Amino acid sequence: MKNIGILLPLNKHTGHFQLALSIADSLLKHSDKFNYTVLYYDKEMLGWLNCLNDRCKTIQIRHRTALHRFNTFANLVLHSRLLPMTGSGRMSDLHSSGIDLLIMPFQGLFGFMNGIPYIVAVTSNLHRHQSADHEGYPFYRRYIADIITRNSAEHSVVSVADSRQGMIELEKFYSIAEDKIRIIPHMPPGYIYDNRDMDTETADNILSGYALPDRYVFYPSQLSYYKNHVRLVQSLRLVEQRYGVRIPAVFAGQPAESHEEIKALLHKLDMTDQVVHLGFVSEKELVALYKKAVALVYPCLLGPTNIPPLEAMILGTPVACSNLFSMPEQVGDAALLFDPYSLEDMAEKIYLLWTDRNLRERLVNKGYDRVKDMTQKNYAGQWESVIEDALKIIEGTRFGPGGSING
């Protein structure tokens, strides 16, 4: 039986980490075709997975020397692992553990630089949609993101996209052949399903340590520029100016590059008591926040698709979200769509959800219907199929330097 590794990202405060948990939990619970090992940097990352010791392995973070950093950059530019890697950068312990194939749920260099066959999930090409220094995405960040994504996809055995648009972008931006790409739509991590029946009393008890308003709109996301918190705050102010309604909001997520700008904006607009930022919350707290929210407002500029709208649908929370990329296809008629660059459009949709109970009930019911077949068993089956395809490709080819497939 083949040994499949599932690599958790270093930062557990990101959507990539949630995707990794979704993959790991589904396969560990619902697949017996392969031996799975969850690879992690910190035991706290495992959280609700509760893996058995023989299903998990710690990856040591090793010091990167100047020579290693130079070799890494040169190999990326050359799109091949031609220069020898130094010992500080190579994970010999992973090679010795007998991993036949690695699943990387994020664009990264781990498989490429260590010469391990891998499947990579390419979940966003935002850097390709920003043509100038724009909202925290200056040229150097776009260049780094592009070169990492290109090498991740180019040297993978198979690349996984979350949608048809994601597949098209891999072909267009990086010349990845269509027969090397598979589509697996996102699904929420297991703890969303495990806690989907949480009642109001339980949610109240879980959140009792926070001073939250009785009614609020909710946005769970790290405070990065491309998550668009600034426009959401400005839209809430516009709702009050235009409709005379002051709508509280609760943000949950790790502070990032736009944190200070948001704090300054809230102070300037006299909204510090209207918007609450809780920072990173636990899994059960996250579910409770969804359960108590009037609606999820999701103005993210990232795509093609995203996980939080699916979480909200499963938990019975009405959704208003961005109309960018493949988000309209993902949510269908189970959400209100708005232009995330338009304060007026966002404000109008937030006000409608806040004031129209019948609309909220219709969206909740449509949401339930939309995700009724979205199960961990079905998700595991999709990943099993991709793993089988990747193993056949490996067996029929020579796995060359840098993790590339050479016929």
C-alpha positions, -999 to 999 in steps of 0.1 A, spaced: 0 0 0 14 34 -10 24 60 16 8 94 10 20 125 30 -3 155 37 17 186 45 2 212 68 13 248 61 35 265 86 10 292 94 -23 278 109 -40 312 106 -46 310 68 -72 296 45 -45 272 32 -44 256 66 -82 252 66 -79 235 32 -52 212 45 -74 202 74 -103 195 51 -81 172 30 -65 154 59 -96 149 79 -116 136 50 -89 111 39 -81 99 74 -118 92 81 -130 80 47 -102 64 27 -85 31 32 -68 28 -2 -35 43 10 -15 49 42 -17 86 51 8 105 72 0 141 83 32 162 83 33 192 106 57 217 122 40 221 155 17 198 175 -7 226 181 -15 225 144 -32 192 147 -61 206 167 -93 187 162 -76 161 139 -65 141 169 -43 118 147 -29 87 161 9 89 166 15 66 137 -5 88 114 15 120 121 51 131 117 68 163 129 88 182 103 118 200 117 123 237 107 159 240 98 181 271 96 185 284 61 221 295 53 229 323 28 241 296 4 208 278 7 188 309 0 210 317 -30 206 281 -44 168 283 -38 165 316 -57 188 304 -86 169 271 -89 136 289 -91 148 313 -118 162 283 -137 129 263 -131 150 232 -122 169 219 -91 202 221 -109 223 236 -81 230 212 -52 210 218 -20 227 222 13 219 200 42 201 228 61 174 229 34 169 193 26 144 172 46 163 139 48 140 126 76 110 129 52 128 108 25 136 81 51 100 79 62 90 63 29 66 89 15 57 79 -20 36 110 -28 31 143 -11 -1 164 -11 7 201 -8 -26 221 -2 -8 253 -10 17 268 -35 51 261 -20 86 249 -27 88 219 -3 83 192 -28 102 210 -56 133 217 -35 134 182 -18 128 162 -50 97 145 -37 68 137 -61 38 158 -51 3 170 -59 -1 208 -54 -34 227 -49 -32 261 -66 -60 280 -50 -54 316 -61 -36 337 -87 -44 371 -73 -9 384 -82 -18 379 -118 -49 400 -115 -30 430 -99 -12 450 -126 3 478 -105 13 486 -69 -21 480 -54 -35 474 -20 -5 457 -4 6 439 -36 37 457 -48 58 444 -76 82 423 -55 54 405 -38 37 397 -71 70 385 -86 77 362 -56 41 348 -57 44 342 -94 77 324 -94 66 302 -65 33 293 -81 49 287 -115 75 263 -100 49 246 -77 26 238 -107 54 231 -132 72 205 -111 41 188 -96 29 154 -108 -6 168 -108 -20 203 -100 -54 207 -84 -76 237 -91 -108 246 -71 -129 255 -102 -129 255 -140 -116 291 -139 -87 279 -117 -79 253 -144 -80 279 -172 -57 302 -152 -31 274 -147 -31 268 -185 -31 305 -194 -6 319 -168 18 289 -165 13 268 -196 3 238 -175 -12 211 -197 -49 204 -192 -43 167 -187 -21 175 -158 -48 195 -139 -77 181 -119 -106 201 -104 -117 195 -68 -141 221 -54 -134 234 -19 -152 221 11 -151 231 48 -129 214 74 -143 186 96 -150 207 127 -177 226 108 -196 193 102 -189 180 137 -205 211 153 -232 219 127 -260 211 152 -247 235 179 -277 251 196 -281 287 207 -275 281 244 -242 263 236 -231 290 213 -239 316 240 -219 297 266 -189 294 242 -189 331 234 -197 343 270 -161 356 274 -166 381 246 -186 413 249 -205 409 216 -236 427 204 -269 408 202 -270 412 164 -240 415 141 -227 406 107 -197 384 106 -165 382 86 -139 355 95 -106 363 77 -71 375 85 -67 413 81 -49 414 48 -54 439 21 -70 415 -4 -96 405 22 -111 440 18 -119 449 54 -114 486 47 -142 487 22 -165 467 44 -160 492 72 -167 521 48 -198 503 36 -211 499 71 -207 536 76 -225 542 44 -254 521 56 -258 543 86 -256 575 65 -280 563 38 -305 542 57 -301 554 93 -292 520 106 -260 513 126 -250 476 119 -224 460 143 -198 438 128 -175 411 143 -142 402 126 -123 371 135 -89 364 121 -52 370 125 -39 406 123 -20 411 91 -7 440 69 -40 460 70 -46 458 107 -32 492 116 -50 509 87 -83 493 99 -78 505 134 -70 540 123 -101 540 100 -124 528 128 -111 556 151 -115 582 124 -151 572 116 -160 569 153 -168 532 148 -146 515 174 -176 504 194 -194 492 162 -168 468 149 -152 441 171 -120 423 161 -116 391 181 -83 379 165 -78 342 159 -105 321 175 -109 284 183 -129 260 161 -159 259 184 -158 297 188 -158 301 150 -189 279 147 -207 297 175 -199 331 158 -215 318 126 -245 305 145 -252 338 163 -245 360 133 -273 377 113 -253 371 82 -218 364 68 -206 393 47 -177 381 26 -161 410 5 -129 391 -3 -109 400 -35 -94 365 -36 -106 336 -57 -116 318 -78 -137 303 -49 -135 304 -11 -144 282 19 -163 306 44 -195 309 23 -197 271 23 -192 271 61 -220 296 65 -244 276 43 -237 244 63 -243 262 96 -274 280 85 -261 315 82 -273 338 54 -245 349 30 -237 380 11 -204 378 -9 -182 391 -36 -192 386 -72 -156 381 -84 -140 352 -102 -161 319 -98 -178 330 -66 -212 334 -84 -210 298 -96 -199 286 -62 -228 301 -43 -255 301 -70 -288 316 -58 -280 308 -22 -263 342 -15 -266 379 -23 -238 390 -46 -222 424 -46 -193 442 -63 -166 442 -36 -151 474 -50 -184 493 -48 -193 507 -14 -229 515 -26 -235 479 -38 -221 463 -6 -240 487 16 -273 479 -1 -269 442 1 -258 444 38 -289 465 46 -312 441 28 -299 411 47 -300 430 80 -337 441 76 -354 414 56 -360 383 77 -378 365 49 -349 370 26 -325 356 52 -347 325 56 -349 319 19 -311 321 16 -306 297 45 -328 271 29 -312 276 -5 -278 272 12 -288 240 29 -299 226 -5 -267 237 -22 -244 219 2 -265 188 9 -242 166 -12 -210 182 1 -198 154 23 -164 144 36 -169 109 20 -174 124 -14 -145 148 -9 -122 119 1 -133 100 -30 -123 130 -53 -88 131 -37 -84 93 -39 -90 96 -76 -64 123 -80 -39 103 -59 -45 73 -81 -39 93 -113 -7 108 -99 7 74 -89 0 61 -124 19 90 -139 48 84 -115 49 47 -124 48 54 -161 75 80 -161 109 89 -146 107 112 -117 134 137 -125 154 164 -107 134 190 -88 102 169 -87 95 172 -124 82 144 -146 104 135 -175 93 110 -200 
